[in-house]
Amino acid sequence: MVAEIRADQDSEWAAMTRVSELLGVGTPETVRKWVRRAEVDGGVRPGVTSEESAEVKRLKRENAELRRANGILKAAAAAFFGAELDRPSH
């Protein structure tokens, strides 16, 4: 919408202000953030795309889950092998 009405406005900010009014968004800053995000996602502006950001979040969650699982396995192995060492041999 901003790109469509940009030519009719004095500036890009004026276009964003108008779009925020048309959409009932509280502030033009919100529209500006949407525009910048769309530019990054479209490859027009440098930065991390929404898709890349979501993938990084997913990988961080998976990494944390794997670290927790490793911790549990290490504790279980230590308890198991520690119990084996404490048992009398036959």
C-alpha positions in Angstrom: 0.0 0.0 0.0 2.8 2.4 0.8 4.4 1.8 -2.6 1.0 2.4 -4.3 0.3 5.8 -2.7 3.9 7.0 -2.4 3.7 9.0 -5.6 0.6 10.9 -4.3 2.4 11.9 -1.0 5.2 14.3 -0.2 7.4 11.7 1.4 7.6 8.0 2.2 6.8 8.9 5.8 3.7 10.7 4.7 2.7 7.6 2.7 3.3 5.5 5.8 1.2 7.9 7.9 -1.6 7.7 5.4 -1.5 3.9 5.3 -1.6 3.7 9.1 -4.7 5.9 9.1 -6.3 3.8 6.4 -5.6 0.6 8.2 -6.4 2.0 11.7 -2.9 1.2 12.9 -2.0 3.2 16.0 1.3 4.7 14.6 3.1 5.1 11.3 6.2 3.6 12.9 4.4 0.2 12.8 3.8 0.6 9.1 7.5 1.6 8.6 8.7 -1.6 10.4 6.4 -3.6 8.1 7.8 -1.9 5.0 11.4 -2.4 6.1 10.7 -6.1 6.9 9.1 -6.5 3.5 12.1 -4.9 1.8 14.5 -7.3 3.6 12.3 -10.3 2.8 12.2 -9.1 -0.8 15.9 -8.8 -1.1 15.8 -5.0 -1.6 17.4 -4.2 1.7 20.2 -6.1 3.4 19.4 -8.0 6.6 18.1 -11.3 8.0 14.9 -12.4 6.3 11.9 -13.5 8.3 12.4 -17.0 7.1 16.1 -17.0 8.2 15.1 -15.6 11.5 12.5 -18.3 12.1 15.0 -21.0 11.1 17.6 -19.6 13.6 15.0 -19.6 16.4 14.0 -23.2 15.5 17.6 -24.3 15.5 18.3 -22.6 18.8 15.3 -24.4 20.4 16.4 -27.7 19.0 20.0 -27.1 20.2 18.7 -26.3 23.7 16.6 -29.5 23.7 19.5 -31.6 22.6 21.7 -30.1 25.3 19.1 -31.0 27.9 18.8 -34.5 26.6 22.6 -34.9 26.7 22.7 -33.7 30.3 20.0 -36.2 31.2 21.9 -39.0 29.4 25.2 -38.1 31.0 23.6 -38.1 34.5 21.9 -41.4 33.9 25.2 -43.0 32.6 27.1 -41.7 35.6 24.5 -43.1 38.0 24.4 -46.4 36.1 28.2 -46.9 35.9 28.7 -45.5 39.4 26.2 -48.2 40.7 28.1 -50.9 38.8 31.3 -49.9 40.5 29.7 -50.1 43.9 28.4 -53.6 43.4 30.5 -56.5 44.8 32.0 -58.7 42.0 31.3 -62.4 41.9 
